[in-house]
Amino acid sequence: MEEKQEQLISILRDMGQVIVAYSGGTDSAYLAWAANEALGSRSVAITADSASIPESHKRDAIDFARQFGIRHELIPTHEFENPDYLKNDSNRCFHCKDELFDRLEEVGKERGIEHIVYGVNMDDLGDYRPGQNAARIHQVRAPLVEAGLSKAEIRELSHVAGLPTWDRPAAACLSSRIPYGTPVTIENIMKVETGEEELKALGFRQFRVRFHGEIARIEVAREEMEKALSLEMARKFTAIFKKLGFQYVTLDLEGYRQGSLNEVLNIKPAKLA
């Protein structure tokens, strides 16, 4: 792992200057830290100021960058003005990343920064992630992949480096909570964001709120399921989500699983990576 990290630092240093697409999650935080180690002020981490990113995640991204002396900025993105994004078909993530990389390219041209990098890792290559197609079109590089780093290795190296993001639960944009074919609206994702913040306040760590019209479907990690399966917690869930306007509140007995809304696509992810 240490050799891979040295290779990562070397890859970034050879770029001279970089813009890091930085969401504040484990992978992009580690990449932003590594870019700062390699290039110092010649790297800048940029976070999308989008309604689809929870406000708490933006605050975490700001705090992390400040803690480690990383140049950091937020820039507005406008995916909610794109009808192809709003209709929420299986290419929604493409349109989101296409908008982000368009904006980062504009920043790069204004400042003479040629390279944009993002935090996809080796494990992501086998998942259904249309955003990777946008990265290829925009020639955005994936240094973590180039260095051969897996998610587990990134977590361990982050831990060794003292990064508080090393064990951060997997995260995704709020629009990923809306089933394909259901239009994405700011109103819907705000309901999801508020509900998830309430679940966090109840002490849950890894979870998702899936939006199904009048139904809120709650996914909780299996190791936290026992806590969720009580009459007291059922009452709390019901109170939270009925207040948000849901008519029915359900707990998914399969528990949390990443990308569960992709299950309806019947697509073999590896062929689309």
Buried (B, 14 or more C-beta within 10 A) or exposed (E): BEEBBEBBBEBBBEBEBBBBBBBBBBBBBBBBBBBBBBBEEBBBBBBBEBBBBBEEBBEBBBEBBEEBEBBBBBBEBEBBEBEEBBBBEBBBBBBBBBBBBBBBBEBBEEEEBEBBBBBBBBBBBEBBBBBBBBBEEBEBBBBBBBBBBBBEBBBBBBEEBEBBBBEBEEBBBBBBBBBBEBEBBBEBBEBBBBBBBBBBEEEBBBBBBBBBEEEBBBBBBEEBBEBBEEEEBEEBBBEBBEEBEBEEBBBBEEBBEEBBBBEEEEEEBEEBB
